[in-house]
């Protein structure tokens, strides 16, 4: 029976590994939240060896080994002698809690590697899972019930994070049983896209206005002429910059990687793909391609190729999320301190205010394999992650200098199933206020750390700190712009705000691929813009209508 479940699971997860687009709802079952009973103190209960833990910080009396899987990335800036298997986090957890973290595998293509591990029945004790993987693992009975260990060991810091995101937290339940801890998200302001332009290029042009699409088009033509460039803007086979640019035409089909559902104007809900403004955006991008402004081989290009374009100086204009600032260090190394990109509000095709679609947010789920000997380790080390990054400097138990290595060089993304996100809005407000006024008044360790990192670029031109400064440390930083979007009600929440029906998870990848293929052919001029009508019919027949019915039944009230 178990072999049959694993075979079924492999078929499902391999199908979804082909498509990287997540649904705008990210959850499994619903349920009541676990009550916050014990704060930072765990119940006094002896284990089989008679060990009693009275606080989540209490170390094990003897070393305990826990296996994990992890994401590996070339962007991790390891200190000398460190790597994904042995680093400042793993050493801390051994020294503080007597926990040995054994990373059985780490992969840059994490989802595919996890799918293969699931199919082989070789799951580590703890790992992170996508929405689709989480639901499939639940069906196969491969996840541990962590309700009790959460109730006993979750710190006040973790409980505050989860209670502030109750709708996301509840997606980790099946009825009253907790099967995961959501990784949450960085806040709604991180899901908007921006027009990025080389700072030195804009200064050379005298800081021209960029409030209309026509002005954007003039800028692309000017870039090509001044730099003898083969094209002005890059694009990849996943069409990321295309989807992120569409609010400029008041179309809202996707928010970054996630599909969006919108009002249909008749009291119901429809897919953002069906908005008539899609045709205006397609016409523009097809014209851009014909003019030679768009990378000609984008249909076979990758995200890495887009990064190469920008850091090599081939392009100096792109559309992307706030975290694109983390590639700017390579630009500075190649072209000087003033060559990094500034973020601009997306221009508008008609002068009307641009609004940004926001999907129901959750990153992934931190889970424990069924029958793992010490499931409480998941909660303990998530507590510690929260403590180090967001509480220790405020409590006075660690100095900012002691915390800084855990946050710089992307070290806060190296912890695998013990990672959780913090909403960034108020931290961002404290950071930019301190930079503008010189008055430091921080209420979280994250805000202090962000500020200290930004100041390393401002004061010392430390290139390793440019990513943080570029994202939040100056008035043209994307998160500074995005704060105004939230404050001025320019964020459009997905109408399907919550965990999605299973049919949407099942059919979403297949139907998205139909849309992607149709959009690619239209941009390349292989089909006219009117062809998108046929694409939508194919999308509806392949599952779009079925998904729309399910979304309306679930969220229509």
C-alpha angles and dihedrals in degrees: 000000000000091000090053091050091051092048090051090047092052092053091052099044096044090053090053094044087070090064121054096188115110125208115254088246115063111190152096123208129350129233146142117299120255108261117249098237112147107029110201093343123087123214114268101251127146121229124218091282093050094254113151120202113200097174134025089241093061108114123228112263090230129029114278120201120212123183121218141173120224146189115251122204136181085224093071108107102209121195116238110292095014131109140156090287100047121024147124092291097049091046092050092051092051094046096044103035108014089243119144112205111207111191103205093188140355124194140181086215093052100163094053092045091050091048089055092047090051092051092049092050090238103127121160120231093261134014143144120261134194121237092264093045091047092054093045092049090050091053090050092051093237099129128086123236103245098177094111097044091049091051092048102040112023110119124227088253093057093044090053091052093049096044090051088056100040095152091055094042092054091059088071091063134086102201102310098339121101115215102170147008112241116232089220121199143271095254134280094282093069093063097069125097129228142199106245121201132179108262096220091050093053092047090051089054093049096253098290120205115269103186099115135053089236089060089048089054091050089052092054092050091048092051091055093048097046095044100032085234124176090226138353107227133029129226134181135213090261089059092226097156091045093055093044091051096054098091084071086071092039091251118136111187098134141012105215102303099348130088118239131218118208141183112282094210093246101076096277140089129257137175118272086234087073096059111118090226087073089079092056091052093047091051091053096048092045089053091047090053091049090050090055095246095120125069102267098216095046093127088069096033130103139214088258090057090054090053090050089052093055099041092046092053095244088122131022099182129065145149117236150127127284094266093063085091088081092078094053094090089074091051091053091049089053103039110015140266096301097052100084118108128261121212121238131189111263108265120241125238092218107019094261119130115274117235125196126223116229123199125212099276134229127127105208139309126264107220143178124222115243114266094020108158098226111027089162089075089076091059095040095053094042086053089051093049089053091045096051097044102036111019114027099076092045090049090048095236094115130030121232087249090056093049097043097080089057092058106033126082088027092290090142088067097053099078100088112197092011094063124109131170128237122213105250105202100097092035089054091050091053092047098051091042091054092047093049098043105025089232112127113206110154127174097184137043091233092058091050092047093048090051095048091049093049090049090056088066094041095049105026106020087235101179092206088066096049093092092059093043090048092052100045115350105090141034094266092049113123097236090052089055091045093054087066090052091058094042092050097045095250094136116098111204117217109259089228093066105173144026110341129230113265093247090063091054091046098049103028098088095047094048093044090056090057090053093046093051092048093048091049093053092048095049091049091052094244090122132023120252089254087066087080088077088063091044090056091050090052089048092052093048093048093055108298093111092046092050092047091053091049093048092050093048092049102038104017093101 
